[in-house]
Amino acid sequence: MTRNTDLKFCTVCASNNNRSMESHKVLQEAGYNVSSYGTGSAVRLPGLSIDKPNVYPFGTPYNDIYNDLLSQSPERYKANGLLQMLDRNRKLKKAPEKWQTNTKTFDFVFTCEERCFDAVCEDLMLRGGHLNQMVHIINIDIKDDNENAKIGGKAILKLADMLSEKVQECEESFIPFEDIIMDILAIWQQDHPKLPLLYSPGFY
Amino acid sequence: MSIHANIKQELDSSVTSDDSKPLSNYPENATNTADDKSTLENLIQARTLALEQNTAEMLPKVLETTSNLLFQKTEFPQTPSSKNEYSSLAHFYIDLFHTLLINSRISNIEKSLIASAHFHELFTLITTTGDPILYKSAILTYSQTYPLLLDLVAKTSNEKLWSDMTKLKRFIISNWKSIYPLSTCENGIISGVDLDSDDKNMGCKLASVKFMSQVIISQISSSSSSSLAIPDNHPVLGSQRRLEKEAKAILDLLLNYLIDEPMMVSSLFIGILNVLAFILKARSQTTVRILSGILKFNVDGKYMIDEKNVLKYRLSKRMVERCYKNFAQFGIKNQLIKNDSPSSSSGAESNTSTTSSSNFYGKFSKISQTLHIIGEETKAKGILNYEETAFINIIPDNERSRIMNNREKFQLKKTIDFNNNLLTDLKNYSLEKLESSGNDPNRIFNNSTIAIDNSYSSIFSLMNSDNSKFDLSQFKTEQKGKESEILIQLASEALSSVDTNRFINALSIVASRYTDLMNKTPNPKEKRSHDDTDNNNNNNNNKEIEEDGYDFNSSEIPTKKLKMEPSQEDDVNKYKVEEDEEDEEEEEAIKTTDLDDTKYLFKLEPMDRDTKIANIKRIIQNILSVKDQREENSLMISANNSNNNQDIFSPLNKIKLIDWKNENSGFDILIRLASRGVDNNENSGLCGDIIRDNLYEYMLQDFDNKVGLMVEWLNEEWYFESISKSFEFATYNKWSLRLLDGLIPFLENNHRRLFIRLMSELPKLTMDHINKMRQICMDPARNSLGFQTLKFLVMFRPPVKGIIKEFLESILKEDATLEKQCNSILSKFY
């Protein structure tokens, strides 16, 4: 299938490390124009004990985080997959980015958790809609672990493909895309019952 | 030189030389040297270049160039490929315009000037495009320009700009809930009525909602800072209060939609909640209005649009609830919905405001919590794990029809308002024309008795061609394809109020034009003989002429067909009438036409007697059939259309007499037609008597209820003969006596009132009329009817007193048993 590279996608999770970055990778490899962000107050990664997470400000390069974890316990972080994750991330972009401070605009924003969906929606409300541009925010609830991030990434790609195809069709036949998005989402949800979906048309 | 090079050179030179010359010379060159597709590609490159370097100067120039290319074409492209290219260019133009407006490297002052310079183009695109995607983008662009333009108007008092802005604003707002610009559904019904179309055209609806929020924010002054400096009582904008009043009315439209919309239109509900959040944040004085409205928004009360898709409904509901929760959270977190205690504020007004604010805080906190719990439960249970029947929420039939009725009424009102505005424009247009002609009607009317050609418009138009350019096809009807009915209605309304003499003059001009054209049309018989000769001379060519329509071997110019009105296009092949400007050309043309003279458009022979009789009988039957129509509103419907519901509402069927009644108004026409509307000589087939025969037959059937009609008819006959100085009253006498002859044998004593009324209201009574009563008076069973009538006439109709005396004396001689009855009158009144 031909993928619409003019569409601007964005993936969002809490720390812009696991779920959003896995989806970022999948969409980018499929040829889409994609960015990724986190909506949390900081980047939080599991630490050596449950009460001592690793916390970094957004903007800390993945490479620096990788090296920090490597210095703490290479075995431990290799065993739980964090080092592999960070290695993947540093090949995709420099550092985790915070949603609230980004100034880019997108056609579709995929959030990976309802909390992130709410944060994106509320942030757009707060921005005030000064740009008069439309954006479709879609949440796909993905559990925050390595395996589910991969499942979620594939599911997001599938949805991105469906949306991309329909956008193209709509443009060619002068049908407003917003008329059919609910149908696309319902079909997708039927095929992915374990990934509860939310949607909101929003404005920049 | 390539186009790209052209553009680049223009842009470079304009930038390097600091010459602000626009690229207005470019488009002509471009269209002459390159196709539109490559032009668009080059424009895209120019935009990229402009965004990379010196954006503030180059981007407006690319926009200017695009605008020139897009709007320099005077005609809308016709071929599919050119339409596509036009559409692509239009999309590019709007996207570029929007990009420019949100570009931070261009100052707001510059943006205002650019927005003003391109406003007309934006106006044209929004009001004329049929492409919903372009419409959506253009509205969002207008939304972006709105505060800039409003600020510009406030500073420059540009009245024309504000007037156009207002027009465009009203245009968008009037269509915001409809499926415009998709315009029609499959069944041809104009959009916005059918409940199933409520979730159609969502992109345009969302863009309109965003635009409305922008208008609200722009027109309501900020309570904290004066973002828009509009002095009160601005010469163009008016008072700030008026602007705010309009903004609040628009805000109410949004809030009422949440409350009143019966169907689950999730995307639009969410869109509205989002823009309400913008308004809430930007204009805190709207808080109470917005929050009160939202509290009345009942998500559970919305019905399914797609009745078969329960999952879609369930998802939609979940999404709206989530957005509602987010709205509440947004308000609470950002202190827009505050939890102030009443004691912390001072003054009565603050107390009221704070109290409601606290109420809102509690309510919205609770709503947010509840919706969060519902969402979590749904998620925990599984999004697809639900009982379908528990979620089906189909709108009841009576509710659907109630809403549909209301919408149809609203739609009708909208159409009427639109047409009324257009009528006002038409009136202004006419007045303007009259004024420009120095108030001399003769200069705007075309009184010529000769038509410039033989088209219907030339024959019937009474305006100069310069003064009849108003586009009447703009009139709307409830149903697509019925636009001509408005024109029929206009014509019928005009006919009902026109001055009779003026109308007769107008008809005379039209008649003269017809006569003139008919005189110019060659006599068919002459044509035939001419053609016979011609045929003999040109035998060799005939076959080819017959087969092909015109002679390919001939060196003469092929025949020109008569210019026909579109409605006659089907008949064009039958009516191959030639232009008659030059005899020679005409002769050649005749060779090529269908020679059956019955097919000529105009035939000069008068109708023969039998045809006339057949026609008059048909007319009578048609008029008589009207009495059987039972439709309300006194509609007059032709017999042929009575079974067709569509035609019942045709304006042609709505033409009526004042106080028209189906039961008897048709007889008014027949009576008038018989007495003075048709010739009544032998050559004309005694049309009048044919009508009278029908009236007579009709009145004698069930005569109990028709005495009024009888009196009306005979009065008409008498009156016409009296004004035409036909004092013999032959027709009146003939038909009144015939009526009495037909009626009297069937009268009984219980017909006393009927008969007395008839005899007393007949306009003229002669001895012949009274003599017709002899039969009744001599009949022992009915003579009381006769004598009561005579007594009444003697008492109340003195002019006939003499002949009644004569009559009484004569029957007394005839039958002595009537002495008592006769003498009771004779002795008392004579």
Interface residues (C-beta under 8 A of the other chain):
Chain A: E114 F117 D118 C121 E122 L124 M125 L126 G128 G129 L131 N132 Q133 M134 D141 C170 E171 F174 I175 P176 F177 E178 D179 I181 M182 D183 L185 A186 Q189 Q190 P193 K194 P196 L197 L198 Y199 S200 P201 G202 F203
Chain B: H98 I102 G130 D131 P132 I133 K136 L140 T141 S143 Q144 D199 K200 N201 M202 G203 C204 L206 A207 K210 S213 Q214 S266 S267 I270 G271 N274 V275 A277 F278 K281 A282 N309 L311 K312 L315 S316 R318 M319 R322 C323 K325 N326 F327 Q329 F330 K333 N334 G375 T378 K379 G382 I383 L384
